[in-house]
Amino acid sequence: MIRRRTLPLLGASILVSPVLPSPALAQAPWPNRPIRYVVPFPPGGASDIIGRLMAQALSDGLGVPVVVDNRSGAGGTIGTAFVAQSAPDGHTVMLGSGSSHLGGPLLFANPGYEGVDDFSAIASFSGSTSLMACTPRLPVTNVQEFIAYSRANPGRVNFGSAGAGGSNHLNGVLFMMRTGVEMVHVPYRGSAPALADLMNGQIQVVFDTLPGIIGTARSGAVRALGVTTAARWPFANEIPTIQEQGVPDFDMVSWGALMGPGGMPAPIVARMHAIINAALADPATVARMGSAGLIPLVMTQPGFHDFLRDQRTRIAAIVRASGVKPEGT
């Protein structure tokens, strides 16, 4: 269960080297150098915005620089694989998401990691919805009209995403499963080129995170059809859900979290977890998240572990049922 609860900030003393006579038992203080914070997506997008906000919170809480490293490509799997292979000493962490840790391992043949078991799940921090939007050149204004148009024009509807394996690729897969329509997936290297092609009619529809597309939709450059969560989103309450427009069991939430290489020491994980949760209780941080269309997603560490495993099971079932083959097979 997701609970809005701030954990007490753990004292730094649990992370200081114990005074022990044996060098074999001694440990170096942590952190003892800048921390690398990998964002496996391009700069400027919603993931980058929330990633930098949480990186600053970590820097403030730990008293060392936290350097954002954008390592984009292949649906987030390039940067994620880098972190999976890094030393679990608390000096390399990353922004994790449904794209990097769930979609990537299922929709790429050889991503180089398993998205849950190969990582330390440190703290969840943000939730968002995605928006299904079409080009204004399409003669539709809602989801049911889009379904009818797609069925009447088989093979002529292309849906774009920010990359194969991403959460919005999965949104398109789920939409085809729930409606029976056929669409051709066109992966892009990021949301911006996909939106550009949507606006000029090169592709017909996209599923994109709300913060990255809502301004374009409200300007009229693209047409909003529905949000992907089961309930309307508080920052775009005027847009109906896909589910309320007659598509059953359509509920996909986008999430962001702090992840690290598997095997990180428990005291380091606990301290980072407490710093992130303290930041999420700060009204200024919540306001900055809200301006980007995001809500705080606060969980206990056991709750976050359960959430990841439940999501992995659900997404794997969707991919299996859809018959979508992993990229590179």
JOJOLIN-V516652 format. One record per residue. N is the residue number from 0. PHI is phi in whole degrees, -180 to 180 (none if undefined). BURIAL is I if it has 16 or more other C-alpha atoms within 10 Angstrom, else O. Layout:
{{N/PHI/BURIAL} {N/PHI/BURIAL}}
This chain:
{{0/none/O} {1/-80/O} {2/-128/O} {3/-85/O} {4/-143/O} {5/-93/I} {6/-79/I} {7/-64/O} {8/-68/I} {9/-73/O} {10/-67/O} {11/-67/O} {12/-62/O} {13/-71/O} {14/-109/I} {15/-86/O} {16/-55/O} {17/-68/O} {18/-85/O} {19/-130/O} {20/-72/O} {21/-89/O} {22/-60/O} {23/-66/O} {24/-95/O} {25/-73/O} {26/-128/O} {27/-71/O} {28/-61/O} {29/-133/I} {30/-81/I} {31/-117/O} {32/-164/O} {33/-58/O} {34/-100/I} {35/-88/I} {36/-117/I} {37/-82/I} {38/-110/I} {39/-82/I} {40/-139/I} {41/-66/I} {42/-64/I} {43/96/O} {44/-83/I} {45/-61/I} {46/-64/I} {47/-66/I} {48/-63/I} {49/-71/I} {50/-60/I} {51/-69/I} {52/-64/O} {53/-73/I} {54/-62/I} {55/-66/I} {56/-61/I} {57/-65/I} {58/-60/I} {59/-63/O} {60/-76/I} {61/-99/I} {62/77/O} {63/-133/O} {64/-64/I} {65/-119/I} {66/-98/I} {67/-77/I} {68/-123/I} {69/-79/I} {70/-121/I} {71/-92/I} {72/124/I} {73/54/I} {74/65/I} {75/91/I} {76/-77/I} {77/-66/I} {78/-66/I} {79/-68/I} {80/-63/I} {81/-60/I} {82/-68/I} {83/-58/I} {84/-94/O} {85/-85/I} {86/-66/O} {87/-84/I} {88/-102/I} {89/87/I} {90/-104/I} {91/-137/I} {92/-135/I} {93/-156/I} {94/-83/I} {95/-98/I} {96/-155/I} {97/-62/I} {98/-67/I} {99/-74/I} {100/-109/I} {101/-119/I} {102/-66/I} {103/-56/I} {104/-63/I} {105/-92/I} {106/-112/I} {107/-121/I} {108/-66/O} {109/-137/O} {110/-72/I} {111/93/I} {112/-167/I} {113/-104/I} {114/-71/I} {115/-112/I} {116/-72/O} {117/-90/I} {118/-134/I} {119/-94/I} {120/-85/I} {121/-88/I} {122/-165/I} {123/-79/I} {124/-144/I} {125/-144/I} {126/-129/I} {127/-154/I} {128/-105/I} {129/-115/I} {130/-118/I} {131/-89/I} {132/-136/I} {133/-119/I} {134/-68/I} {135/-63/I} {136/-75/O} {137/-84/O} {138/-81/O} {139/-138/I} {140/-128/O} {141/-151/I} {142/-65/I} {143/-65/I} {144/-66/O} {145/-65/I} {146/-60/I} {147/-62/O} {148/-64/I} {149/-64/I} {150/-69/I} {151/-81/O} {152/-132/O} {153/-62/O} {154/81/O} {155/-111/O} {156/-110/I} {157/-108/I} {158/-114/I} {159/-101/I} {160/-145/I} {161/-77/I} {162/153/I} {163/-60/I} {164/89/I} {165/-76/I} {166/-62/I} {167/-82/I} {168/-63/I} {169/-64/I} {170/-60/I} {171/-65/I} {172/-61/I} {173/-64/I} {174/-62/I} {175/-64/O} {176/-63/I} {177/-77/I} {178/-112/O} {179/80/O} {180/-80/I} {181/-110/I} {182/-135/I} {183/-99/O} {184/-80/I} {185/-122/I} {186/-80/I} {187/-120/I} {188/-93/I} {189/110/I} {190/-75/I} {191/-57/I} {192/-66/O} {193/-66/I} {194/-65/I} {195/-61/O} {196/-71/I} {197/-67/I} {198/-63/I} {199/-94/O} {200/85/I} {201/-70/I} {202/-124/I} {203/-100/I} {204/-154/I} {205/-135/I} {206/-117/I} {207/-139/I} {208/-59/I} {209/-54/I} {210/-60/I} {211/-82/I} {212/-127/I} {213/-62/I} {214/-63/O} {215/-65/I} {216/-68/I} {217/-69/O} {218/-78/O} {219/91/O} {220/-70/I} {221/-133/I} {222/-110/I} {223/-71/I} {224/-110/I} {225/180/I} {226/-94/I} {227/-91/I} {228/-82/I} {229/-69/I} {230/-112/O} {231/-61/I} {232/-87/I} {233/-61/O} {234/-94/I} {235/-152/O} {236/-66/O} {237/-75/O} {238/-97/O} {239/-70/I} {240/-78/I} {241/-64/I} {242/-65/I} {243/-71/I} {244/-95/O} {245/99/O} {246/-102/I} {247/-70/O} {248/52/O} {249/-109/I} {250/-150/I} {251/-129/I} {252/-104/I} {253/-94/I} {254/-140/I} {255/-127/I} {256/-154/I} {257/-94/I} {258/-126/I} {259/-142/I} {260/-59/I} {261/-61/I} {262/89/O} {263/-65/I} {264/-58/O} {265/-58/O} {266/-63/O} {267/-67/I} {268/-60/I} {269/-64/I} {270/-68/I} {271/-63/I} {272/-58/I} {273/-67/I} {274/-65/I} {275/-64/I} {276/-66/I} {277/-65/I} {278/-63/I} {279/-71/I} {280/-91/I} {281/-85/O} {282/-55/O} {283/-66/O} {284/-66/I} {285/-61/I} {286/-65/O} {287/-65/O} {288/-65/I} {289/-62/O} {290/-66/O} {291/-100/I} {292/80/I} {293/-112/I} {294/-116/I} {295/-65/I} {296/-122/I} {297/-105/I} {298/-136/I} {299/-70/I} {300/-62/I} {301/-61/O} {302/-64/O} {303/-67/I} {304/-59/I} {305/-63/O} {306/-58/O} {307/-61/I} {308/-70/O} {309/-64/O} {310/-64/O} {311/-61/I} {312/-64/O} {313/-66/O} {314/-67/I} {315/-61/I} {316/-65/O} {317/-63/I} {318/-64/I} {319/-62/O} {320/-67/O} {321/-74/O} {322/79/O} {323/-66/O} {324/-90/O} {325/-59/I} {326/-61/O} {327/93/O} {328/-99/O}}
